[in-house]
Structure formats: C-alpha cells, structure tokens
Amino acid sequence: MKNSIVLLVIAMIMNVTFVSAKILDPRKNYANTTQELAKLLDPESTMGSLENDEKVVVELLVTQTGELIVINTSTDNEELSNYIKDNLNYKKLSSGELSEGKGYVFVVNFKADPNL
C-alpha cells in the first residue's frame, strides 16, 4: 500500500512538472519575416538620411487577407513614421510565418548616416 501511494505521489509530481513546462511558450523566431521586413524598410532607397540612430517599435496587424497594417510606431520622427507606414501597409509577406488576424510587434533599428 505504501509503495502505491509513493508511486502515485511521484506520478503527480512528474505530471505537474510536465504541465508547467508546457505552459511556457517560447518566443517564435521570425527569421524569414524579419528579412522580408528589412527589405521592405530599406531606407537607402527613398528616405533621406537620419542624423541619429533610431530604434522603432512597430506594431503590426495581419488582416484576414494576409495584408500588413501598421497600428503604431514608437518614433516622434513623423517622416520616419510615414516611411514605415508607406512601405508596410497593405503589403503581403511570402514567408507565411505570421498568422492572419493577429497582431505582432517588431523592433526596427535604423542607422544614421555616418557622413552627416
């Protein structure tokens, strides 16, 4: 009887350990999406030079049709904010890593022109 109680307690502890491990949701690595966003946000193509490095948090929503909608940018630079919105809004990504109908947050680093 003692052995069965001990085995039951061990089984319960192991079950709780496995359940708690499943609850932890590791962040996904969106490597292909990041590459596509970097290509879309290539500032050398149309945007003027930046005086300082900028780190911008971009909040995106993926519509039911798979198009990106920029919800918010964390920059006070209106030109940079408009540049991000113009280059990401209504674009579709081919990576397929983002789920339709969900919101995502990406950090985009823009480097200043060292010649300024």
VENHUHU-V562352 format. One record per residue. N is the residue number from 0. BURIAL is 1 if it has 24 or more other ideal C-beta (glycine too) atoms within 12 Angstrom, else 0. Layout:
N/BURIAL
N/BURIAL
This chain:
0/0
1/0
2/0
3/0
4/0
5/0
6/0
7/0
8/0
9/0
10/0
11/0
12/0
13/0
14/0
15/0
16/0
17/0
18/0
19/0
20/0
21/0
22/0
23/0
24/0
25/0
26/0
27/0
28/0
29/0
30/0
31/0
32/1
33/0
34/0
35/1
36/1
37/1
38/0
39/1
40/1
41/0
42/1
43/0
44/0
45/0
46/0
47/0
48/0
49/1
50/0
51/0
52/0
53/1
54/0
55/1
56/0
57/1
58/1
59/1
60/1
61/1
62/0
63/0
64/0
65/0
66/0
67/1
68/1
69/1
70/0
71/0
72/1
73/0
74/1
75/0
76/0
77/0
78/0
79/1
80/1
81/0
82/1
83/1
84/1
85/0
86/1
87/1
88/0
89/0
90/1
91/0
92/1
93/0
94/1
95/0
96/0
97/1
98/0
99/0
100/0
101/0
102/0
103/1
104/0
105/1
106/0
107/1
108/0
109/1
110/0
111/0
112/0
113/0
114/0
115/0
